[in-house]
């Protein structure tokens, strides 16, 4: 930090188990990656090359090298995993991870119907090769998964070997955890948290209002994903109570009383 402020919440240090920020790279150029890292590298824990953009990106090797030089792990989006699986090319996918020296992979079923035991077997197999992130939730806004089912799926995927489970929202933040308007399905989130530790989840939250919701609910060290490169610094200020949306949340009681700030 550039200077000292009191009453700022402590952030965990990298490599983090909680307080993780996952960035969505939807096709950045090498120069854009370099620029992002020059301003925001301390706040980036992991980068997802969105859906199957890695298949068509012409600068893939160069870009991966830049991330690697900054010690920031990268993984291919879950849709690419699904694209390989649906074509009966899972072993090709495993070889791809080795070819690009990737240490993380995502297992999802947001675009295809996959029996849960089959998905967990993929997680188990890949967890012996890389660190696995799994994803729960459909990309179909008309498919509503009830809370008890979310909990069941999340628990089984953690047991199968997933490091974290990602709550689906897409890059737009209007499915899965959220209604079409972007509003958080608060009851769903709170129900999940009755049986799943908050540090085991990465909540996709591309919209500012969604980020604010999770920071207010779970604190500065909540795991958040699908963050746009331009939103990294703004998100960190939200986490630290240095933006209007969370300005009062981390002040102590004495300060709140002095300035007559509602402590709710």
Backbone as numpy.savetxt, mean C-alpha at the origin, in Angstrom:
# Nx Ny Nz CAx CAy CAz Cx Cy Cz
14.65 15.89 9.18 13.80 17.09 9.18 14.68 18.33 9.18
14.20 19.40 8.62 15.00 20.61 8.46 15.11 21.44 9.74
14.15 21.28 10.64 14.20 21.99 11.91 13.37 21.23 12.94
13.34 21.74 14.17 12.74 21.00 15.28 11.37 21.55 15.64
10.42 20.67 15.79 9.09 21.00 16.29 8.74 19.99 17.38
8.16 20.47 18.45 7.67 19.55 19.47 6.29 19.05 19.07
5.83 18.05 19.80 4.48 17.50 19.62 4.24 17.03 18.18
5.27 16.41 17.62 5.17 15.76 16.32 5.31 14.26 16.56
4.42 13.45 16.04 4.49 12.01 16.32 5.77 11.38 15.77
6.28 10.42 16.51 7.49 9.71 16.07 7.16 8.79 14.91
7.96 8.89 13.87 7.80 7.98 12.73 8.78 6.82 12.87
8.34 5.65 12.49 9.23 4.50 12.48 10.34 4.70 11.45
11.44 3.99 11.64 12.59 4.11 10.74 12.57 2.97 9.71
13.11 3.24 8.54 13.24 2.21 7.51 14.36 1.24 7.91
14.20 -0.05 7.59 13.04 -0.69 6.97 11.90 -0.84 7.97
10.72 -0.43 7.57 9.58 -0.35 8.48 8.68 -1.59 8.40
8.14 -1.96 9.54 7.06 -2.96 9.58 5.71 -2.26 9.66
5.71 -1.04 10.17 4.50 -0.23 10.18 4.88 1.20 9.84
3.91 1.94 9.33 4.21 3.26 8.82 4.70 3.22 7.39
4.43 2.11 6.71 4.89 1.89 5.34 4.12 2.78 4.36
4.85 3.35 3.40 4.23 4.06 2.29 4.59 3.34 1.00
3.58 2.84 0.33 3.76 2.17 -0.95 3.36 3.14 -2.07
4.28 3.35 -3.00 4.08 4.32 -4.08 3.64 3.61 -5.35
2.73 4.21 -6.05 2.28 3.68 -7.34 3.03 4.36 -8.48
3.82 3.57 -9.20 4.52 4.03 -10.40 3.71 3.52 -11.59
3.06 4.42 -12.29 2.19 4.05 -13.40 2.87 4.23 -14.75
4.20 4.33 -14.74 4.92 4.49 -15.99 5.86 5.67 -15.98
6.43 5.96 -14.81 7.36 7.09 -14.70 8.58 6.88 -15.58
9.12 7.97 -16.07 10.39 7.91 -16.79 11.53 7.77 -15.78
12.70 7.42 -16.27 13.86 7.33 -15.39 14.13 8.68 -14.72
14.03 9.75 -15.49 14.24 11.08 -14.92 13.20 11.40 -13.85
11.96 11.02 -14.08 10.92 11.27 -13.08 11.18 10.48 -11.81
11.67 9.24 -11.96 12.03 8.46 -10.78 13.17 9.13 -10.02
14.17 9.57 -10.74 15.30 10.26 -10.10 14.84 11.52 -9.37
13.95 12.27 -9.99 13.42 13.48 -9.35 12.62 13.12 -8.10
11.78 12.09 -8.18 10.99 11.67 -7.02 11.90 11.25 -5.87
12.92 10.48 -6.17 13.82 10.01 -5.13 14.62 11.16 -4.52
14.93 12.17 -5.32 15.73 13.29 -4.80 14.97 14.09 -3.75
13.65 14.08 -3.82 12.85 14.83 -2.87 12.20 13.96 -1.80
11.95 12.68 -2.11 11.06 11.90 -1.25 11.58 10.53 -0.85
12.81 10.21 -1.18 13.33 8.86 -0.90 13.13 8.41 0.55
13.33 9.28 1.57 13.15 8.81 2.96 11.73 8.35 3.28
10.78 8.75 2.47 9.37 8.46 2.76 8.81 7.33 1.91
9.65 6.75 1.06 9.21 5.67 0.18 9.73 4.34 0.72
8.83 3.41 0.99 9.24 2.11 1.50 9.24 1.04 0.42
8.33 1.15 -0.51 8.21 0.15 -1.56 7.47 0.78 -2.73
7.80 0.34 -3.93 7.19 0.89 -5.14 6.50 -0.23 -5.92
5.26 0.02 -6.31 4.53 -0.91 -7.18 4.51 -0.36 -8.59
4.96 -1.17 -9.54 4.79 -0.82 -10.94 3.37 -1.25 -11.31
2.47 -0.28 -11.38 1.04 -0.53 -11.42 0.60 -1.55 -12.45
-0.40 -2.33 -12.06 -1.02 -3.43 -12.81 0.01 -4.12 -13.71
-0.05 -3.99 -15.04 0.92 -4.67 -15.92 1.73 -3.66 -16.72
1.97 -2.48 -16.14 2.73 -1.46 -16.87 4.15 -1.92 -17.14
4.68 -2.82 -16.32 6.04 -3.32 -16.54 6.17 -4.06 -17.87
5.08 -4.58 -18.37 5.09 -5.33 -19.64 5.37 -4.41 -20.83
4.93 -3.17 -20.73 5.04 -2.26 -21.88 6.04 -1.12 -21.65
6.58 -0.99 -20.45 7.53 0.09 -20.17 8.85 -0.17 -20.91
9.29 0.81 -21.68 10.51 0.64 -22.46 11.77 0.88 -21.64
11.61 1.43 -20.46 12.76 1.80 -19.63 12.87 0.92 -18.38
12.33 -0.29 -18.44 12.17 -1.10 -17.23 13.51 -1.38 -16.54
14.49 -1.87 -17.27 15.77 -2.21 -16.65 16.44 -1.00 -16.02
16.43 0.11 -16.76 17.07 1.33 -16.25 16.36 1.83 -15.00
15.05 1.78 -15.02 14.28 2.27 -13.88 14.49 1.39 -12.65
14.47 0.09 -12.83 14.72 -0.81 -11.71 16.10 -0.57 -11.10
17.08 -0.26 -11.96 18.43 0.01 -11.47 18.47 1.25 -10.59
17.69 2.28 -10.95 17.65 3.51 -10.16 17.02 3.23 -8.79
15.92 2.50 -8.77 15.30 2.16 -7.49 16.25 1.32 -6.64
16.92 0.37 -7.27 17.83 -0.50 -6.52 18.97 0.29 -5.91
19.48 1.27 -6.65 20.59 2.08 -6.13 20.18 2.89 -4.91
18.86 3.14 -4.78 18.33 3.87 -3.62 17.84 2.93 -2.53
18.06 1.62 -2.71 17.64 0.60 -1.73 16.13 0.62 -1.50
15.39 0.87 -2.57 13.93 0.87 -2.49 13.40 -0.33 -3.29
12.77 -1.28 -2.62 12.27 -2.46 -3.33 11.10 -2.13 -4.25
11.02 -2.88 -5.33 9.99 -2.69 -6.36 9.30 -4.03 -6.58
8.02 -3.98 -6.90 7.34 -5.21 -7.31 6.35 -4.91 -8.43
6.05 -5.95 -9.19 5.09 -5.84 -10.28 3.68 -5.91 -9.71
2.76 -5.13 -10.28 1.38 -5.12 -9.82 0.72 -6.49 -9.91
-0.27 -6.70 -9.05 -0.94 -7.99 -8.99 -1.62 -8.40 -10.28
-2.04 -7.44 -11.09 -2.70 -7.77 -12.35 -1.76 -8.54 -13.26
-0.45 -8.22 -13.21 0.50 -8.97 -14.03 0.58 -10.42 -13.55
0.60 -10.62 -12.23 0.56 -11.98 -11.69 -0.66 -12.72 -12.23
-1.83 -12.07 -12.19 -3.05 -12.70 -12.68 -2.97 -13.00 -14.17
-2.34 -12.10 -14.94 -2.20 -12.29 -16.38 -1.38 -13.54 -16.69
-0.35 -13.79 -15.88 0.45 -15.00 -16.07 -0.33 -16.24 -15.64
-1.00 -16.17 -14.50 -1.71 -17.33 -13.96 -2.84 -17.76 -14.89
-3.61 -16.80 -15.39 -4.76 -17.14 -16.22 -4.32 -17.78 -17.54
-3.06 -17.53 -17.94 -2.50 -18.12 -19.16 -1.67 -19.37 -18.87
-1.78 -19.87 -17.62 -1.05 -21.07 -17.22 0.46 -20.88 -17.33
0.94 -19.70 -16.94 2.36 -19.37 -17.04 2.96 -18.98 -15.68
2.50 -19.63 -14.62 2.99 -19.27 -13.29 4.49 -19.47 -13.16
5.02 -20.56 -13.70 6.46 -20.80 -13.61 7.24 -19.75 -14.39
6.67 -19.28 -15.50 7.29 -18.17 -16.23 7.35 -16.92 -15.35
6.28 -16.71 -14.59 6.24 -15.55 -13.69 7.33 -15.66 -12.64
7.51 -16.84 -12.08 8.55 -17.04 -11.06 9.93 -16.76 -11.65
10.15 -17.21 -12.87 11.44 -16.96 -13.51 11.63 -15.47 -13.79
10.51 -14.78 -14.06 10.57 -13.34 -14.30 11.06 -12.60 -13.06
10.58 -13.01 -11.90 11.02 -12.38 -10.65 12.52 -12.53 -10.46
13.03 -13.71 -10.79 14.47 -13.94 -10.68 15.24 -13.13 -11.72
14.72 -13.09 -12.93 15.39 -12.36 -14.00 15.63 -10.91 -13.62
14.62 -10.29 -13.01 14.73 -8.88 -12.65 15.18 -8.67 -11.21
15.56 -9.75 -10.55 16.08 -9.69 -9.18 15.12 -8.97 -8.24
13.85 -9.30 -8.36 12.84 -8.70 -7.50 12.72 -9.50 -6.21
12.59 -8.79 -5.10 12.51 -9.42 -3.79 11.09 -9.45 -3.24
10.16 -8.82 -3.96 8.76 -8.78 -3.55 7.87 -9.19 -4.72
6.71 -9.71 -4.39 5.70 -10.02 -5.42 4.32 -9.83 -4.82
3.36 -9.55 -5.69 1.98 -9.40 -5.23 1.12 -10.51 -5.80
0.33 -11.11 -4.94 -0.65 -12.12 -5.34 -2.04 -11.53 -5.15
-2.77 -11.43 -6.24 -4.11 -10.85 -6.16 -5.08 -11.67 -7.00
-6.35 -11.40 -6.82 -7.39 -12.03 -7.65 -8.50 -11.02 -7.94
-8.10 -9.78 -8.15 -9.08 -8.72 -8.36 -9.72 -8.74 -9.73
-9.07 -9.41 -10.70 -9.60 -9.43 -12.06 -10.09 -10.79 -12.49
-9.73 -11.84 -11.75 -10.18 -13.19 -12.07 -10.78 -13.84 -10.83
-11.62 -14.82 -11.05 -12.19 -15.59 -9.95 -11.23 -16.72 -9.62
-10.70 -16.71 -8.40 -9.72 -17.72 -8.00 -10.14 -18.32 -6.66
-10.28 -19.64 -6.57 -10.60 -20.25 -5.29 -9.57 -19.85 -4.24
-10.02 -19.62 -3.01 -9.11 -19.12 -1.98 -7.99 -20.09 -1.66
-8.27 -21.39 -1.71 -7.19 -22.35 -1.42 -6.12 -22.31 -2.50
-6.53 -22.05 -3.74 -5.57 -21.94 -4.84 -4.72 -20.68 -4.66
-5.36 -19.57 -4.31 -4.63 -18.32 -4.08 -3.62 -18.48 -2.95
-4.04 -19.12 -1.88 -3.14 -19.33 -0.75 -1.97 -20.22 -1.12
-2.19 -21.16 -2.02 -1.09 -22.01 -2.46 -0.07 -21.20 -3.26
-0.55 -20.28 -4.10 0.36 -19.38 -4.82 1.17 -18.54 -3.82
0.49 -18.03 -2.80 1.18 -17.24 -1.77 2.25 -18.08 -1.10
1.89 -19.29 -0.73 2.83 -20.17 -0.04 4.05 -20.48 -0.89
3.83 -20.79 -2.15 4.95 -21.11 -3.05 5.85 -19.90 -3.24
5.26 -18.74 -3.52 6.05 -17.54 -3.76 6.77 -17.05 -2.51
6.18 -17.30 -1.34 6.79 -16.83 -0.10 8.12 -17.52 0.18
8.36 -18.64 -0.48 9.65 -19.33 -0.35 10.70 -18.73 -1.28
10.24 -17.86 -2.18 11.13 -17.23 -3.16 11.34 -15.74 -2.90
10.25 -15.05 -2.51 10.28 -13.61 -2.30 9.37 -13.25 -1.12
9.36 -11.98 -0.75 8.40 -11.47 0.23 7.09 -11.20 -0.50
6.00 -11.75 0.00 4.72 -11.68 -0.70 3.79 -10.65 -0.07
3.24 -9.82 -0.93 2.10 -8.98 -0.59 0.89 -9.59 -1.27
-0.17 -9.84 -0.52 -1.39 -10.31 -1.16 -2.41 -9.19 -1.13
-3.41 -9.31 -1.95 -4.43 -8.26 -2.05 -5.81 -8.86 -1.95
-6.64 -8.23 -1.14 -8.03 -8.66 -0.97 -8.95 -7.56 -1.45
-9.99 -7.94 -2.18 -10.95 -6.97 -2.69 -11.03 -7.05 -4.20
-12.21 -6.80 -4.72 -12.42 -6.89 -6.17 -12.29 -5.53 -6.83
-11.86 -5.55 -8.10 -11.81 -4.33 -8.90 -13.18 -4.00 -9.49
-14.13 -4.89 -9.32 -15.49 -4.69 -9.80 -16.29 -3.94 -8.73
-16.69 -2.71 -9.04 -17.39 -1.89 -8.03 -18.74 -2.47 -7.65
-19.26 -3.38 -8.46 -20.55 -3.99 -8.15 -20.43 -5.24 -7.28
-19.20 -5.68 -7.05 -18.99 -6.85 -6.22 -18.65 -6.42 -4.81
-19.59 -6.57 -3.91 -19.42 -6.16 -2.52 -19.12 -7.40 -1.67
-17.94 -7.41 -1.06 -17.54 -8.52 -0.20 -17.91 -8.16 1.24
-18.68 -8.99 1.93 -19.09 -8.66 3.29 -17.89 -8.68 4.24
-17.97 -7.93 5.34 -16.83 -7.84 6.27 -16.31 -9.17 6.77
-17.20 -10.11 7.12 -16.73 -11.39 7.65 -15.87 -12.12 6.63
-16.20 -11.94 5.33 -15.45 -12.59 4.28 -14.08 -11.93 4.11
-14.03 -10.60 4.19 -12.74 -9.90 4.16 -11.82 -10.46 5.25
-12.36 -10.57 6.45 -11.55 -11.04 7.58 -11.05 -12.46 7.32
-11.93 -13.31 6.85 -11.55 -14.69 6.56 -10.44 -14.76 5.51
-10.58 -13.97 4.46 -9.59 -13.97 3.39 -8.25 -13.43 3.88
-8.29 -12.32 4.61 -7.06 -11.71 5.11 -6.31 -12.68 6.02
-7.02 -13.28 6.95 -6.37 -14.20 7.89 -5.74 -15.39 7.17
-6.46 -15.95 6.21 -5.93 -17.13 5.51 -4.70 -16.77 4.69
-4.65 -15.55 4.14 -3.51 -15.16 3.32 -2.29 -14.83 4.17
-2.51 -14.26 5.33 -1.39 -14.07 6.27 -0.84 -15.42 6.72
-1.73 -16.35 7.01 -1.30 -17.68 7.44 -0.56 -18.41 6.33
-0.91 -18.12 5.08 -0.27 -18.78 3.93 1.13 -18.24 3.68
1.46 -17.07 4.27 2.81 -16.56 4.12 2.92 -15.14 3.64
1.79 -14.43 3.51 1.86 -13.03 3.08 2.48 -12.17 4.17
3.37 -11.26 3.79 3.97 -10.31 4.73 2.94 -9.29 5.18
2.23 -8.72 4.22 1.14 -7.79 4.46 0.01 -8.13 3.49
-1.20 -7.76 3.88 -2.34 -7.87 2.98 -2.78 -6.47 2.59
-2.95 -6.26 1.30 -3.36 -4.97 0.77 -4.87 -4.93 0.64
-5.49 -3.87 1.15 -6.92 -3.65 0.97 -7.14 -2.94 -0.35
-7.84 -3.56 -1.27 -8.03 -3.06 -2.63 -8.79 -1.74 -2.68
-8.32 -0.85 -3.54 -9.04 0.39 -3.80 -8.86 0.86 -5.24
-7.99 0.20 -5.99 -7.53 0.62 -7.31 -6.78 1.94 -7.18
-6.21 2.38 -8.30 -5.46 3.64 -8.26 -6.37 4.85 -8.13
-7.68 4.63 -8.38 -8.64 5.73 -8.30 -9.28 5.86 -6.93
-9.22 4.80 -6.11 -9.80 4.85 -4.78 -11.32 4.84 -4.76
-11.94 4.02 -5.61 -13.41 4.02 -5.64 -14.01 2.62 -5.72
-13.27 1.60 -5.28 -13.80 0.24 -5.17 -13.28 -0.37 -3.88
-13.69 -1.58 -3.59 -13.14 -2.31 -2.45 -13.42 -1.66 -1.12
-12.40 -1.03 -0.54 -12.54 -0.37 0.76 -13.42 0.87 0.70
-13.69 1.33 -0.52 -14.36 2.61 -0.70 -15.60 2.48 -1.59
-16.52 3.37 -1.36 -17.69 3.45 -2.23 -17.29 4.15 -3.52
-18.18 4.13 -4.50 -17.88 4.72 -5.81 -17.54 6.20 -5.69
-18.06 6.85 -4.64 -17.79 8.27 -4.41 -16.40 8.52 -3.82
-15.72 7.45 -3.40 -14.44 7.58 -2.71 -14.58 7.56 -1.20
-15.81 7.57 -0.71 -16.04 7.54 0.74 -15.61 6.19 1.32
-14.95 6.24 2.47 -14.48 5.02 3.13 -15.66 4.19 3.63
-15.58 2.90 3.42 -16.56 1.99 4.03 -16.09 1.77 5.48
-16.41 2.74 6.32 -15.85 2.80 7.67 -16.21 1.56 8.49
-17.42 1.10 8.37 -17.82 -0.09 9.12 -16.99 -1.30 8.73
-16.68 -1.43 7.45 -15.85 -2.53 6.97 -14.46 -2.44 7.59
-13.84 -1.26 7.53 -12.49 -1.09 8.07 -12.47 -1.41 9.56
-13.43 -0.88 10.30 -13.45 -1.10 11.75 -13.69 -2.57 12.09
-14.50 -3.23 11.27 -14.76 -4.66 11.49 -13.49 -5.48 11.25
-12.77 -5.15 10.19 -11.51 -5.84 9.90 -10.55 -5.70 11.09
-10.49 -4.50 11.64 -9.53 -4.21 12.71 -9.87 -4.90 14.03
-11.08 -5.44 14.14 -11.40 -6.19 15.36 -10.66 -7.53 15.40
-10.21 -8.00 14.23 -9.57 -9.32 14.20 -8.23 -9.36 13.47
-7.83 -8.24 12.87 -6.57 -8.19 12.13 -5.74 -7.03 12.68
-4.48 -7.29 13.01 -3.59 -6.23 13.51 -3.38 -5.17 12.43
-3.42 -3.91 12.81 -3.35 -2.85 11.81 -2.04 -2.87 11.04
-0.95 -3.34 11.67 0.34 -3.36 10.97 0.43 -4.48 9.93
-0.53 -5.40 9.93 -0.56 -6.46 8.92 -1.25 -6.02 7.64
-1.84 -4.84 7.66 -2.58 -4.34 6.49 -1.84 -3.19 5.82
-1.97 -3.10 4.50 -1.64 -1.89 3.76 -2.94 -1.43 3.12
-3.38 -0.25 3.53 -4.65 0.27 3.02 -4.38 1.13 1.78
-4.88 0.72 0.64 -4.75 1.57 -0.54 -5.58 2.82 -0.32
-4.95 3.97 -0.43 -5.62 5.24 -0.13 -5.06 6.34 -1.02
-5.42 6.33 -2.30 -4.86 7.31 -3.23 -5.38 8.73 -3.03
-6.56 8.87 -2.43 -7.15 10.20 -2.26 -6.79 10.80 -0.90
-6.61 12.12 -0.86 -6.21 12.77 0.38 -7.19 12.48 1.51
-8.48 12.56 1.24 -9.47 12.33 2.30 -9.34 10.93 2.88
-8.96 9.97 2.05 -8.79 8.59 2.51 -7.54 8.48 3.40
-6.47 9.14 3.00 -5.25 9.16 3.80 -5.52 9.78 5.17
-6.24 10.88 5.17 -6.58 11.56 6.42 -7.39 10.64 7.32
-8.34 9.94 6.75 -9.18 9.02 7.53 -8.32 8.00 8.26
-7.40 7.36 7.55 -6.60 6.30 8.17 -5.60 6.84 9.19
-5.02 8.01 8.92 -4.10 8.60 9.90 -4.86 8.97 11.18
-6.04 9.54 11.04 -6.85 9.89 12.20 -7.26 8.63 12.98
-7.56 7.58 12.25 -8.03 6.35 12.89 -6.89 5.57 13.54
-5.74 5.47 12.85 -4.69 4.54 13.28 -3.35 5.20 13.56
-3.27 6.51 13.37 -2.05 7.22 13.74 -1.06 7.38 12.60
0.05 8.03 12.94 1.05 8.40 11.94 1.67 7.19 11.25
1.70 6.04 11.93 2.40 4.88 11.40 1.47 3.81 10.87
0.42 4.26 10.21 -0.46 3.35 9.48 0.19 3.07 8.13
0.00 1.86 7.61 0.53 1.49 6.30 -0.44 1.93 5.20
0.06 2.72 4.26 -0.78 3.25 3.18 -0.18 2.95 1.83
-1.05 2.68 0.85 -0.57 2.32 -0.48 -1.26 3.06 -1.59
-0.74 2.84 -2.81 -1.21 3.51 -4.03 -1.08 5.03 -3.91
0.02 5.46 -3.33 0.28 6.89 -3.18 0.97 7.41 -4.44
0.45 8.47 -5.01 1.03 9.07 -6.21 2.35 9.76 -5.85
3.33 9.76 -6.75 4.62 10.39 -6.46 4.49 11.83 -5.95
3.60 12.59 -6.56 3.46 14.00 -6.17 2.81 14.16 -4.80
2.26 13.07 -4.24 1.57 13.14 -2.95 2.42 12.64 -1.79
3.68 12.27 -2.05 4.52 11.72 -0.98 4.80 12.73 0.13
5.25 13.90 -0.24 5.52 14.93 0.76 4.24 15.38 1.45
3.16 15.67 0.69 1.90 16.00 1.35 1.43 14.93 2.33
1.57 13.64 1.96 1.16 12.57 2.87 1.99 12.59 4.15
3.28 12.81 4.02 4.12 12.82 5.22 3.69 13.94 6.16
3.28 15.09 5.62 2.81 16.17 6.50 1.48 15.80 7.17
0.65 15.04 6.47 -0.58 14.54 7.08 -0.23 13.61 8.24
0.72 12.72 8.02 1.14 11.77 9.06 1.66 12.51 10.31
2.31 13.64 10.11 2.96 14.35 11.21 2.11 15.45 11.83
0.86 15.60 11.37 0.01 16.64 11.92 0.42 18.03 11.49
0.99 18.14 10.31 1.48 19.42 9.81 0.73 19.87 8.57
-0.50 19.44 8.47 -1.43 19.89 7.44 -2.77 20.10 8.12
-3.55 20.99 7.63 -4.78 21.37 8.33 -5.65 20.19 8.72
-5.69 19.16 7.90 -6.59 18.02 8.12 -6.27 17.26 9.41
-5.00 17.22 9.81 -4.61 16.49 11.04 -3.86 17.39 12.01
-3.96 18.69 11.82 -3.17 19.66 12.59 -3.33 19.50 14.10
-4.56 19.22 14.53 -4.84 19.15 15.97 -4.67 17.76 16.57
-4.50 16.76 15.73 -4.60 15.37 16.21 -3.45 14.94 17.11
-2.28 15.54 16.95 -1.11 15.08 17.71 -0.64 16.10 18.75
-1.40 17.15 18.95 -1.06 18.13 19.98 -1.41 17.55 21.35
-0.62 17.92 22.37 -0.90 17.39 23.70 -2.06 18.13 24.36
-2.52 17.60 25.48 -3.70 18.14 26.15 -3.49 19.58 26.59
-2.32 19.88 27.11 -2.03 21.24 27.58 -2.16 22.25 26.45
-1.62 21.92 25.30 -1.69 22.82 24.14 -3.14 22.98 23.68
-3.86 21.90 23.67 -5.26 21.97 23.24 -6.09 22.83 24.19
-5.82 22.68 25.47 -6.56 23.49 26.45 -6.21 24.97 26.31
-4.92 25.26 26.12 -4.49 26.65 25.99 -5.13 27.34 24.80
-5.20 26.59 23.68 -5.73 27.19 22.44 -7.20 26.85 22.21
-7.82 26.26 23.27 -9.25 25.92 23.22 -9.58 25.10 21.98
-8.80 24.05 21.80 -8.97 23.12 20.67 -9.78 21.93 21.14
-10.80 21.59 20.39 -11.63 20.45 20.72 -10.76 19.21 20.66
-10.74 18.43 21.73 -9.87 17.26 21.81 -10.47 16.02 21.18
-11.66 16.13 20.63 -12.29 14.94 20.01 -11.54 14.52 18.78
